Amino acid sequence: MSTSDIEHLVDLTKDSRFCMLTTTDADGTLVSRPMARQEVDLGVQLWFIATRDSRKVEHIRADPKVSVTVSSETSWVSLAGTAAVVDDVEKLRELWTTFAEAWIPDGPEDPNAILLRVDVESAEYWDNPGGRVATVISFVKSKITGEPYDGGDHAKIDGL
């Protein structure tokens, strides 16, 4: 893993405000829900604002292994890591947005407001820099030539 790998991951995900966070329920069922991402840094940490009494917080406290899926017009990124529940009002204030107020109207000082930090350990991405047009062209080319579809750039990065 190199700095350029991390920079590429950040670049692929930086414009995607929403993602899917997957946790594991007590019975082993995988549960995914949309989340608004607050911050991604080059240390490969993701931050989310949540409520202390939410099901996702309960899941993370029981089993901190999570998956985060991010997509954009030209890429798909799957991140795996360990989540932590972080009780830090100063960091909450720093990351707070008016968007978070829709779920937590009393603001970052609300005793039910909490942070989730995901420390990313591995990632896999599929990047099609040409976007939808390039994808359509690749599909047509595959159909005409009989060659398998080339889905663009793909890599798995471990040891983040």
C-alpha positions in Angstrom: 0.0 0.0 0.0 1.4 3.4 -1.0 0.4 7.0 -0.4 -0.8 7.1 -4.0 -3.1 4.2 -3.3 -4.7 6.1 -0.4 -4.9 9.3 -2.4 -6.6 7.4 -5.2 -9.2 6.0 -2.8 -9.8 9.4 -1.3 -10.2 10.9 -4.8 -12.7 8.2 -5.8 -14.8 8.8 -2.7 -14.5 12.5 -2.0 -17.5 13.6 -4.0 -19.8 11.0 -2.7 -21.5 12.4 0.3 -23.7 9.4 0.9 -22.7 5.8 1.3 -24.0 2.5 2.7 -22.8 1.3 6.1 -23.1 -2.4 6.8 -23.1 -3.8 10.3 -23.9 -7.3 11.7 -27.0 -7.9 13.8 -27.0 -10.2 16.8 -28.3 -13.1 14.8 -25.5 -12.6 12.2 -27.7 -10.9 9.6 -25.9 -8.2 7.6 -27.7 -4.8 7.9 -27.0 -1.9 5.5 -28.3 1.6 5.7 -27.5 4.9 4.0 -25.3 7.3 5.9 -24.1 10.8 5.3 -20.3 10.7 5.4 -18.8 13.7 7.4 -15.1 13.4 6.6 -12.5 11.2 5.0 -8.9 11.9 5.7 -5.7 10.5 4.3 -5.4 8.4 7.4 -8.3 6.4 5.9 -10.8 7.2 8.5 -14.5 7.8 7.9 -16.7 9.8 10.3 -20.4 9.6 10.7 -22.9 11.3 13.1 -25.4 8.9 14.7 -27.6 8.6 17.7 -26.5 6.8 20.8 -29.6 4.7 21.0 -29.6 3.6 17.3 -29.5 0.0 16.1 -26.2 0.6 14.2 -24.5 1.8 17.4 -25.8 -1.4 19.2 -24.4 -3.5 16.3 -21.0 -1.8 16.4 -20.6 -2.2 20.1 -21.3 -5.9 19.8 -19.2 -6.4 16.6 -17.1 -3.5 15.3 -16.3 -5.1 11.9 -18.1 -3.0 9.2 -18.3 -2.4 5.5 -18.8 0.9 3.8 -19.8 1.1 0.1 -19.4 4.3 -1.8 -20.4 4.9 -5.4 -20.2 7.8 -7.9 -20.9 8.4 -11.5 -17.7 6.5 -12.5 -16.7 4.4 -9.6 -17.6 1.9 -6.9 -15.6 1.5 -3.7 -16.0 -1.2 -1.0 -14.2 -0.4 2.3 -13.8 -2.9 5.2 -12.7 -1.9 8.6 -13.3 -1.5 12.3 -15.8 1.0 13.7 -15.7 2.7 17.0 -18.3 4.7 18.9 -16.7 8.0 19.8 -18.2 10.3 22.5 -16.4 13.6 21.7 -18.6 16.8 21.7 -15.7 18.9 20.3 -15.3 16.6 17.3 -19.1 16.5 16.9 -19.1 20.3 16.7 -16.3 20.3 14.2 -18.2 17.8 11.9 -21.7 19.1 12.5 -23.8 20.1 9.5 -27.3 21.4 9.2 -28.1 18.1 7.5 -27.4 16.3 10.8 -30.1 18.5 12.4 -32.8 16.6 10.5 -32.1 13.6 12.7 -30.7 15.4 15.8 -32.5 18.8 16.0 -30.9 19.7 19.4 -27.5 19.9 17.8 -24.1 18.4 18.7 -24.7 19.0 22.5 -27.7 16.6 22.4 -26.8 13.8 24.8 -28.0 11.3 22.2 -25.6 12.5 19.5 -22.6 10.4 19.0 -19.9 9.8 16.4 -18.9 6.7 14.5 -15.4 6.4 13.3 -14.5 3.7 10.8 -10.8 2.9 10.5 -10.5 1.4 7.0 -8.3 -1.7 6.8 -8.8 -2.8 3.2 -10.5 -1.5 0.1 -11.5 -2.6 -3.3 -12.5 -0.3 -6.2 -13.8 -0.4 -9.7 -13.2 2.8 -11.6 -14.4 3.6 -15.0 -12.9 7.1 -15.7 -14.9 7.5 -18.9 -18.2 7.3 -17.0 -21.4 6.0 -18.4 -20.5 6.7 -22.0 -17.3 4.6 -21.7 -19.3 1.8 -20.0 -21.8 1.7 -22.8 -19.1 1.7 -25.4 -17.3 -1.2 -23.6 -20.6 -3.2 -23.4 -21.2 -2.7 -27.1 -17.6 -3.5 -27.9 -17.9 -6.7 -25.9 -21.1 -7.7 -27.7 -19.6 -7.1 -31.1 -16.2 -8.7 -30.5 -17.3 -11.5 -28.1 -14.5 -10.5 -25.7 -15.4 -10.2 -22.0 -16.4 -6.8 -20.8 -13.5 -4.7 -19.5 -14.9 -2.9 -16.5 -12.1 -0.3 -16.2 -9.6 -0.1 -13.4 -9.9 -2.5 -10.5 -7.7 -3.0 -7.5 -7.8 -4.4 -4.0 -5.7 -2.7 -1.4 -4.9 -4.3 1.9 -3.0 -3.1 5.0 -4.5 0.4 5.1 
